[in-house]
Structures are given as structure tokens and as C-alpha cells.
Amino acid sequence: MFAPKPRDYTIAVNKKVRRLAFRSALTAKFNAGEIIVVDALSLKEGKTKLMAEALKKLNAGSKALVVLPERDENVVRATANLAEACTTYVNTLNVYEILNAGKIILTKAAKEGVEEVYA
């Protein structure tokens, strides 16, 4: 009679609204000058020290988000131990990650992938 009933608290968001939020978040980051586009981001080894130096050269201070077009094991391993950086892929990029990041580092291939999907 008064037993607990499982509830579903999920909220469905329309695809158009999701895309609009994504574009709005990217536009806000672009206008703030927090998007950095590089030709390619590749490391010889998956060493954290190499990735830290690369981020320092790009002036990507705290909370850098590295967006890759596909999995690059060296970059993922090098970024894993950095508290101020994380990696994601074009097909898994979301609004929360964009707004939570301080600087967004995109490769040219990743930029084209984002434009293709969300433009």
C-alpha cells in the first residue's frame, strides 16, 4: 500500500535544444578567447611531462580540455595524470565539459568534426 515506488527523474531534452545549447556554449568560449586550435597534437611517448610542457607552451592554464578526433593513446595516457587537463573525443563532447573547461584545445581534424556535426 505505502511501499516505496521507484521513480524516474530523467528529463527528455529535444535534439534541437541540445544542439542549440552546444552551439551557445562553444560561441561563449570562442568570444571569451578560450578556444585554441592546433594543427596536430601528437606525442612521441605517453609521458605526462611532455603533455605538461605542451600545455604550458599553449598557455592553457587550469582546466584544459583536449578534444581529439579519434583515440590517440599517447595523448590520453599523458593527460591522465594531469589534474588540470582532461581529454575527450568529438563524438562524446558535451555542453557540461565545454562549460567546465577553462581552455579548449582542438586539433584541426577535431574542429572539422565539430563543425560537421553541430554546424
ROSE-4610 file (N, C-alpha, C; in Angstrom, 1 decimal, always signed):
// ROSE-4610
residu = [M/M/M/F/F/F/A/A/A/P/P/P/K/K/K/P/P/P/R/R/R/D/D/D/Y/Y/Y/T/T/T/I/I/I/A/A/A/V/V/V/N/N/N/K/K/K/K/K/K/V/V/V/R/R/R/R/R/R/L/L/L/A/A/A/F/F/F/R/R/R/S/S/S/A/A/A/L/L/L/T/T/T/A/A/A/K/K/K/F/F/F/N/N/N/A/A/A/G/G/G/E/E/E/I/I/I/I/I/I/V/V/V/V/V/V/D/D/D/A/A/A/L/L/L/S/S/S/L/L/L/K/K/K/E/E/E/G/G/G/K/K/K/T/T/T/K/K/K/L/L/L/M/M/M/A/A/A/E/E/E/A/A/A/L/L/L/K/K/K/K/K/K/L/L/L/N/N/N/A/A/A/G/G/G/S/S/S/K/K/K/A/A/A/L/L/L/V/V/V/V/V/V/L/L/L/P/P/P/E/E/E/R/R/R/D/D/D/E/E/E/N/N/N/V/V/V/V/V/V/R/R/R/A/A/A/T/T/T/A/A/A/N/N/N/L/L/L/A/A/A/E/E/E/A/A/A/C/C/C/T/T/T/T/T/T/Y/Y/Y/V/V/V/N/N/N/T/T/T/L/L/L/N/N/N/V/V/V/Y/Y/Y/E/E/E/I/I/I/L/L/L/N/N/N/A/A/A/G/G/G/K/K/K/I/I/I/I/I/I/L/L/L/T/T/T/K/K/K/A/A/A/A/A/A/K/K/K/E/E/E/G/G/G/V/V/V/E/E/E/E/E/E/V/V/V/Y/Y/Y/A/A/A]
num = [1/1/1/2/2/2/3/3/3/4/4/4/5/5/5/6/6/6/7/7/7/8/8/8/9/9/9/10/10/10/11/11/11/12/12/12/13/13/13/14/14/14/15/15/15/16/16/16/17/17/17/18/18/18/19/19/19/20/20/20/21/21/21/22/22/22/23/23/23/24/24/24/25/25/25/26/26/26/27/27/27/28/28/28/29/29/29/30/30/30/31/31/31/32/32/32/33/33/33/34/34/34/35/35/35/36/36/36/37/37/37/38/38/38/39/39/39/40/40/40/41/41/41/42/42/42/43/43/43/44/44/44/45/45/45/46/46/46/47/47/47/48/48/48/49/49/49/50/50/50/51/51/51/52/52/52/53/53/53/54/54/54/55/55/55/56/56/56/57/57/57/58/58/58/59/59/59/60/60/60/61/61/61/62/62/62/63/63/63/64/64/64/65/65/65/66/66/66/67/67/67/68/68/68/69/69/69/70/70/70/71/71/71/72/72/72/73/73/73/74/74/74/75/75/75/76/76/76/77/77/77/78/78/78/79/79/79/80/80/80/81/81/81/82/82/82/83/83/83/84/84/84/85/85/85/86/86/86/87/87/87/88/88/88/89/89/89/90/90/90/91/91/91/92/92/92/93/93/93/94/94/94/95/95/95/96/96/96/97/97/97/98/98/98/99/99/99/100/100/100/101/101/101/102/102/102/103/103/103/104/104/104/105/105/105/106/106/106/107/107/107/108/108/108/109/109/109/110/110/110/111/111/111/112/112/112/113/113/113/114/114/114/115/115/115/116/116/116/117/117/117/118/118/118/119/119/119]
x = [+0.8/+0.0/+0.9/+1.8/+2.6/+4.1/+4.3/+5.7/+6.4/+7.7/+8.4/+8.2/+8.1/+7.9/+9.0/+9.7/+10.8/+10.3/+11.1/+10.7/+11.8/+11.4/+12.4/+12.4/+13.6/+13.7/+14.4/+14.5/+15.2/+14.3/+14.9/+14.2/+14.6/+13.7/+13.9/+14.1/+15.2/+15.5/+15.6/+14.9/+14.8/+16.1/+16.3/+17.6/+17.9/+16.9/+17.2/+17.7/+17.1/+17.5/+18.9/+19.2/+20.6/+21.6/+21.4/+22.3/+22.4/+21.4/+21.4/+22.2/+22.1/+22.9/+24.4/+24.7/+26.1/+26.7/+25.9/+26.4/+26.6/+25.7/+25.8/+27.0/+27.3/+28.4/+29.7/+29.8/+31.0/+31.2/+30.1/+30.2/+30.6/+30.2/+30.6/+32.1/+32.6/+34.0/+34.8/+34.3/+35.1/+35.1/+34.0/+34.0/+34.9/+35.1/+36.0/+37.4/+37.7/+39.1/+39.6/+38.8/+39.3/+39.3/+39.3/+39.5/+40.8/+41.6/+42.9/+42.8/+43.1/+43.1/+44.6/+45.0/+46.4/+46.3/+47.4/+47.4/+47.2/+48.1/+48.0/+48.6/+48.1/+48.6/+49.1/+50.4/+50.9/+52.1/+52.3/+53.4/+54.2/+55.5/+56.3/+56.0/+55.9/+55.6/+54.4/+53.8/+52.7/+53.2/+54.1/+54.6/+53.9/+53.6/+52.9/+53.7/+55.0/+55.9/+55.8/+55.8/+55.6/+54.3/+53.3/+52.0/+51.9/+52.5/+52.5/+53.3/+54.4/+55.2/+54.4/+53.7/+52.8/+51.7/+51.1/+50.0/+50.6/+51.8/+52.4/+52.8/+53.2/+53.5/+52.3/+51.1/+49.9/+49.2/+49.8/+49.2/+47.8/+47.6/+46.4/+46.5/+46.3/+46.5/+45.7/+44.7/+43.9/+42.7/+42.4/+41.2/+41.2/+42.2/+42.3/+41.6/+40.8/+40.1/+40.7/+41.2/+41.9/+40.9/+40.4/+39.4/+40.2/+40.0/+40.7/+39.7/+40.0/+39.1/+38.9/+40.0/+39.9/+40.9/+40.9/+41.7/+43.2/+44.0/+45.4/+46.0/+46.5/+46.8/+47.9/+48.9/+49.9/+49.4/+48.5/+47.9/+47.0/+46.2/+45.3/+46.1/+47.2/+48.0/+48.7/+49.2/+50.0/+49.1/+47.9/+46.9/+46.3/+46.3/+45.5/+46.0/+47.3/+47.8/+47.8/+47.4/+47.4/+46.0/+46.0/+44.8/+44.1/+44.9/+44.3/+43.9/+44.0/+43.7/+42.9/+42.1/+41.4/+41.2/+41.0/+40.7/+39.3/+38.9/+37.6/+37.7/+36.7/+36.6/+35.5/+35.5/+34.5/+33.1/+33.0/+31.7/+31.1/+32.0/+31.5/+31.5/+31.8/+31.9/+30.5/+30.4/+29.0/+29.1/+28.0/+27.9/+28.6/+28.4/+29.0/+30.5/+31.1/+32.6/+33.1/+32.3/+32.7/+32.7/+31.6/+31.4/+32.3/+32.7/+33.5/+35.0/+35.4/+36.8/+37.2/+38.4/+39.0/+39.4/+40.2/+40.6/+40.2/+39.9/+39.6/+40.6/+41.3/+42.3/+41.8/+41.6/+41.1/+42.2/+42.2/+43.1/+42.3/+42.9/+42.1/+41.1/+41.5/+40.6/+39.4/+39.6/+38.5/+37.6/+38.2/+37.4/+36.5/+37.0/+36.2/+35.1/+35.4/+34.4/+33.3/+33.6/+32.6/+31.8/+32.4/+31.7/+30.7/+31.2/+30.4/+29.1/+29.3/+28.2/+27.2/+27.8/+27.0/+26.7/+27.3/+27.1/+25.9]
y = [-1.2/+0.0/+1.3/+1.4/+2.6/+2.2/+1.2/+0.7/+1.7/+1.8/+2.7/+2.3/+3.3/+3.1/+3.8/+3.0/+3.6/+4.7/+5.7/+6.9/+7.1/+7.6/+8.0/+9.5/+10.1/+11.6/+12.1/+11.3/+11.8/+12.8/+13.8/+14.8/+14.7/+14.5/+14.4/+15.8/+16.0/+17.3/+17.1/+17.9/+17.8/+17.9/+17.3/+17.4/+18.8/+19.5/+20.9/+21.8/+21.6/+22.3/+21.9/+20.6/+20.2/+20.8/+20.8/+21.4/+22.9/+23.5/+25.0/+25.3/+24.5/+24.7/+24.4/+23.4/+23.1/+24.3/+24.8/+25.9/+27.2/+27.4/+28.5/+28.5/+27.3/+27.1/+27.3/+26.8/+27.0/+28.4/+29.1/+30.5/+31.4/+31.0/+31.8/+31.6/+30.3/+30.1/+30.8/+30.8/+31.5/+33.0/+33.6/+35.0/+35.4/+34.5/+34.7/+34.5/+33.9/+33.6/+32.4/+31.5/+30.3/+29.0/+29.2/+28.1/+28.2/+27.1/+27.1/+26.0/+26.3/+25.3/+25.1/+23.8/+23.5/+22.6/+22.5/+21.7/+20.2/+19.8/+18.4/+18.3/+17.4/+17.2/+15.7/+15.5/+14.1/+14.2/+13.1/+13.0/+11.7/+11.8/+10.6/+9.5/+9.8/+8.9/+9.4/+8.5/+8.9/+9.4/+10.4/+10.9/+12.2/+12.2/+13.4/+14.6/+14.5/+15.7/+16.3/+15.5/+16.0/+16.8/+16.3/+16.9/+18.2/+18.2/+19.4/+20.5/+20.2/+21.2/+21.7/+20.8/+21.2/+22.2/+21.9/+22.8/+24.1/+24.1/+25.3/+26.2/+25.6/+26.4/+27.0/+26.3/+26.8/+27.8/+28.0/+28.9/+28.4/+27.1/+26.5/+26.2/+27.2/+27.1/+26.0/+26.3/+25.3/+24.9/+23.7/+23.0/+23.0/+22.5/+22.4/+21.2/+21.3/+20.2/+20.0/+18.8/+18.4/+17.6/+18.1/+17.4/+16.8/+15.5/+14.7/+14.1/+14.0/+13.4/+11.9/+11.2/+9.8/+9.5/+8.3/+7.9/+7.9/+8.7/+8.7/+8.3/+7.1/+6.5/+7.3/+7.9/+8.7/+9.9/+10.6/+11.9/+11.5/+10.5/+10.1/+9.7/+8.9/+8.5/+9.6/+10.6/+11.7/+12.7/+12.8/+13.7/+13.1/+11.8/+11.1/+11.6/+11.8/+12.1/+13.6/+14.4/+15.9/+16.2/+16.9/+17.3/+18.4/+19.2/+20.4/+20.2/+19.0/+18.7/+17.4/+17.3/+16.0/+15.9/+14.7/+14.5/+14.1/+14.4/+13.9/+13.8/+13.1/+13.0/+13.8/+14.0/+14.8/+14.2/+12.9/+12.3/+12.2/+12.4/+12.4/+13.7/+14.8/+16.1/+16.6/+17.2/+17.6/+19.0/+19.6/+21.0/+21.2/+20.2/+20.3/+20.4/+19.5/+19.6/+20.9/+21.5/+22.7/+23.9/+23.9/+25.0/+24.8/+23.6/+23.3/+23.6/+23.5/+23.7/+25.2/+25.4/+26.8/+27.1/+26.3/+26.4/+25.1/+25.3/+24.1/+24.1/+22.9/+22.7/+21.8/+22.2/+21.4/+21.2/+20.0/+19.8/+20.2/+20.5/+20.9/+19.8/+18.5/+17.5/+17.4/+17.7/+17.7/+18.9/+20.1/+21.3/+21.0/+20.3/+20.0/+19.0/+18.1/+17.1/+17.8/+18.8/+19.5/+20.4/+21.0/+21.8/+21.0/+19.8/+18.9/+18.4/+18.1/+17.5/+18.6/+19.7/+20.7/+22.0/+22.2/+23.5/+23.5]
z = [+0.0/+0.0/+0.0/+1.0/+1.0/+0.8/+0.1/-0.2/-1.1/-1.1/-1.9/-3.4/-4.2/-5.6/-6.4/-7.2/-8.0/-8.9/-9.0/-9.8/-10.8/-11.9/-13.0/-13.1/-12.7/-12.7/-14.0/-15.0/-16.2/-16.9/-17.5/-18.3/-19.7/-20.6/-22.0/-22.6/-23.3/-24.0/-25.5/-26.2/-27.6/-28.3/-29.4/-30.1/-30.5/-31.0/-31.4/-30.2/-29.0/-27.9/-27.4/-27.5/-27.2/-28.1/-29.4/-30.4/-30.1/-29.8/-29.6/-28.3/-27.3/-26.1/-26.4/-27.2/-27.6/-28.3/-29.3/-30.1/-29.3/-28.4/-27.5/-26.6/-26.0/-25.2/-25.9/-27.1/-28.0/-28.4/-28.7/-29.0/-27.8/-26.7/-25.5/-25.2/-25.4/-25.2/-26.3/-27.5/-28.6/-28.4/-28.0/-27.7/-26.5/-25.6/-24.5/-24.8/-26.0/-26.4/-25.7/-25.4/-24.6/-25.5/-26.8/-27.7/-28.5/-28.4/-29.1/-30.1/-31.4/-32.4/-32.9/-32.8/-33.2/-34.5/-35.2/-36.4/-36.0/-35.2/-34.7/-33.3/-32.5/-31.2/-31.1/-31.2/-31.1/-30.2/-29.5/-28.6/-29.0/-28.8/-29.1/-28.1/-26.9/-25.8/-25.0/-24.2/-23.4/-22.0/-22.0/-20.8/-20.3/-19.1/-18.5/-18.6/-18.5/-18.6/-20.0/-21.0/-22.4/-22.6/-22.0/-22.2/-21.4/-20.2/-19.3/-20.1/-20.7/-21.5/-22.6/-23.3/-24.5/-24.0/-22.9/-22.4/-21.9/-21.4/-21.0/-22.2/-23.3/-24.5/-25.1/-24.9/-25.5/-24.5/-23.4/-22.3/-21.9/-21.8/-21.4/-19.9/-19.1/-17.7/-17.0/-16.2/-15.5/-16.2/-16.0/-16.6/-18.1/-18.7/-20.2/-20.6/-21.7/-22.3/-23.7/-23.9/-25.1/-25.9/-27.1/-27.9/-29.1/-29.2/-30.2/-31.2/-32.5/-33.5/-33.3/-32.9/-32.6/-31.5/-31.0/-29.9/-30.2/-29.5/-29.6/-28.2/-28.1/-26.9/-26.1/-26.8/-26.2/-25.5/-26.2/-25.7/-24.5/-24.6/-23.5/-22.2/-22.4/-21.3/-20.6/-21.5/-21.0/-20.2/-20.6/-19.9/-18.7/-18.6/-17.5/-16.1/-15.9/-14.6/-14.3/-15.3/-15.1/-14.5/-13.3/-12.6/-13.4/-14.1/-14.7/-16.1/-16.6/-18.0/-18.2/-19.2/-19.5/-21.0/-21.5/-22.9/-23.2/-24.4/-24.8/-26.3/-26.9/-28.4/-28.9/-30.2/-30.9/-30.7/-30.8/-30.7/-29.3/-28.3/-26.9/-26.2/-26.9/-26.4/-26.0/-24.8/-24.4/-23.8/-23.5/-23.0/-21.7/-20.8/-19.4/-19.5/-20.3/-20.5/-21.1/-22.0/-22.6/-21.6/-20.8/-19.8/-18.6/-18.3/-17.1/-17.4/-18.7/-19.1/-19.1/-18.7/-18.8/-20.2/-20.8/-22.2/-22.9/-24.2/-25.0/-26.1/-26.2/-27.2/-28.3/-29.5/-30.6/-31.6/-32.2/-33.4/-34.6/-35.7/-36.9/-37.3/-37.2/-37.5/-36.6/-35.3/-34.3/-34.6/-35.0/-35.3/-36.5/-37.5/-38.7/-38.3/-37.4/-36.9/-36.1/-35.3/-34.5/-35.5/-36.5/-37.4/-38.3/-38.6/-39.4/-38.7/-37.4/-36.7/-36.2/-35.6/-34.9/-35.7/-36.8/-37.5/-38.3]
